[in-house]
Amino acid sequence: MENQQILQKALKKANKAGFKEDFIFSGFVQELLCSHDGDGGFYNRDWESLIFNKDFAKAIFGSEMINPYGDKYFMENWKYHLQKMVISDYPILYLENYV
């Protein structure tokens, strides 16, 4: 799946879960259908401000408590996955596994 398709599916899932784009994302969402370069990437980096947004992450991954490391430390699911996306070489491809 191309980056554009992944982001569209993620945005659709997030909207169903209650995420509302505000003015910061509205222009990006409008351009999502057409603003990509020949390699399937985006001309600008606005997608980062979307996928690394905490409200977007909460809508995609949920807020239930998890124990990701098997120790006594619990964290919200969205925080765990947001951390994983931040350190990922390909955060959009990481996101693809959850949309």
N, C-alpha and C positions, 0 to 999 in steps of 0.2 A: 504494500500500500504506500502511496506517496505521502510526503509530509502534509501536503494540503488536505488530503482526505482524512488523515489521522486527526488533524486539528479540527476539521469540520465535525467528525464523529465525536471527538472529545467535547467540543462546545455544545453539541446537541445533548450529550449525556449530562453535562454540567447544568444546562438550562432545565432539563427535566428534573434534576435534583434541587432546583431552586436558585441556581446561580443566575444573577442578572448582570448583564454588561452595563457598565456606566459609561459616561462620556469618554473615559480614558480608552476603553476598548471599542467603542461604537464604530469609529472610523476603521479600525483594524478589521473588525468583523465584516464590514461592508466590502473591504478590499480583499478579503480572504479568498474569494472566488477567482481573482484575477492577478494578484500581485506576487508572481513567482518568476524566477529566472529560468533559463534553459535547463538547469541541472535539478530542478525540482525544489530548490531552496527559495527563500524569500528575499526580496531586495532589502527589506529592513529587518530589524530584529524585534519587532513588536510582539512576535509570538512568545518571546521569552517573558515579557511582562505579563502575558496572559497565563502561560502554564506554570510560572513560578509565583503566581498570586495565591495567597493563602485561602481566599474564599473559593477560588476555582479548584484548588487542591482538595478542599473539604468536600466540595460537590462531587468530585471524581472518585476520591478514595474513601470518604466517610470519616466519621469522628469516633468510631468505636475504639476502645482501648485494646492494644495488642502487646504482646511480649516478644518482640522480634529477635531478641538475642538469647532467649532462654534463661535469663537471670532474673533478679528481682525488680528490674527496671521496666516499667510499662510506659507506653506513649500512645498518642492518638495515631491511628492508621495514616491519616493524611500527612502528619509530620514525618513519619518514617519514609513514605514514598516521595515526599518532596525532597528530603535529604538525598535519597537515591537518585532522583532526577538531576539534582544540582551537581553531583559528582560524576554522573554518566557522561560519556563522550557523545552520546546521541540521545538526548533527553526526549525527543519526540518519539523515537523508536521505543524507549522505555514506556512512554505513555501509551503506545499502541497496544501493549499487553493488557490494558485496563479499560479500553473503550470498545 
